[in-house]
């Protein structure tokens, strides 16, 4: 049993490091967030925070505030799945920042069973919602 926990931690750490690399692709200046969705040890989707397709890659206004239409990393990853032959039922979401409450609803509806994250978002209501919904949560400090 200990071996399986150690092995899972190694995989979790590796996927989180990949999510960190994915976050570097974001054009956002305030916060760069990366996400991977993994099912049966296969990456089925990825995403990072940014503007919708066809929009300028500027995420912040002149005051440095995030523009309202910027998509979060997990929302981008989930919409990619919606356009593919995959589904997220039973998958694990690896993300560099814990989900906000809006994205938490999408995570639950998509059937994701586990969320592994590095940093905590300032508003914990998303994490609290997922916990109350039976989603397994793991925070790993890298």
N, C-alpha and C positions, 0 to 999 in steps of 0.2 A: 504493500500500500504506500509506504514512504517513497519507494522508487517511482511510482506513478505520479505522486505529487511533485517530486523533483523534476521528473520529465515534463510534466505539464507546465511547471514554472519556467523551464528552459524554453519551451515553445512560446509561452505567453510573452516572455522577455524578448524573444526574437521577433515576434509579430509586432510588439510595441515599438521596437527599434525601427522596423520597416515603416510603421505609421509615422514615426518621427521624421524619417526621410521624406515621406509623402507630404508631410506638413510643409517642408521646405519648398514645395512646388507652389504654394499659395502666394498670390500677389498681395495679400492683405498685410498691412504694416503693423497694426495694433496687436494682432494675435494670429498665429499660424497654427492651424489644427489639421491633423491628418487622421484618416480612418481606414481600416481594413475590415472586411467582413469575410470570415473564414468558416467553411463548412466541410466537415470530414477531412480536415487538414489541407484544404485547398482554398486559396484566396478566390472568392467568387465576385468580389467587388472592392472598389477603393474609392476614396474621395478626399478632398481637402476643401477648406472653406474658400469661397470665392463668388464671383458674380455669375449670373446665369449666362448660358450660351448666347453669344451675339452682343453682350454688353461689354463696355470698356472694363479692363481689369483693375480699375480703381475701386477699392473696397471702402475707403473712408472719404468723408467730405472735407472741406477746407479746415474745419475745427478739429479734425482727427477722429470724429465719431463714425462708427460703422454705419454704412448705408443700409436702409431697411430691407433692401432686396437681396442682400448678400446671403448666400446659402451656406448652411453649416456643413461641415465635413461629412457627418453621418447622413444628413439629408441627401447630399450629392451621391454618396455610396448607395443609399437605398433606391434613389431614382434610377441609377444605372441598372440595378437588379430588375426593376420594373420593366426596363427595356430589353431585358435579356431572357434567356431560357432558364435561368436559375430562380430559386426562391430562397428567402432567408430563414425559413422555418427550421428551428433547431440550431441556427448558426451562432457564432460568437462575434461580437463587435469589439474590435481593438481600436481605441481612440486615445489621442494624447490629452484630451480635456474632457472631463465628465459631461454628459449630455445636459442640455437645458430642458426645461419642462416641455417645450413644444416638440423637440426632437425625441424626447422620451415617449411621447404618445406614438410617434411613428415607429419607434423601435419595438414597442409592445405589439402594435398592429401588424408589423412585418413578421412576427413570430420568432424574433431573436431571443435566445434563451439565456445568454450570458454576455455581460459587458465587462471588459477589462480596460482600465484607464490608468493614466499616470497622474495628472493634475486634477484637482477639484475645481469645478466652476464655482464662482462666487455665490450663486443661488443654488442651494442644495435641493430645491423642490423636485427637480428632474430625477435625481438619484433616489429621493424618498419615494416618489411615485413608482419607479421601477422596482424598488425593494418591496413595496406594498403589493405590487403586481406579481411577485414571485420570480422576478428576473434575478439570476445569480450575478452578484457584483464583486469585482476584485480590483483593488487599487494596488498598483505596484510602483514603488519608488525607484526610478532609474537614475 
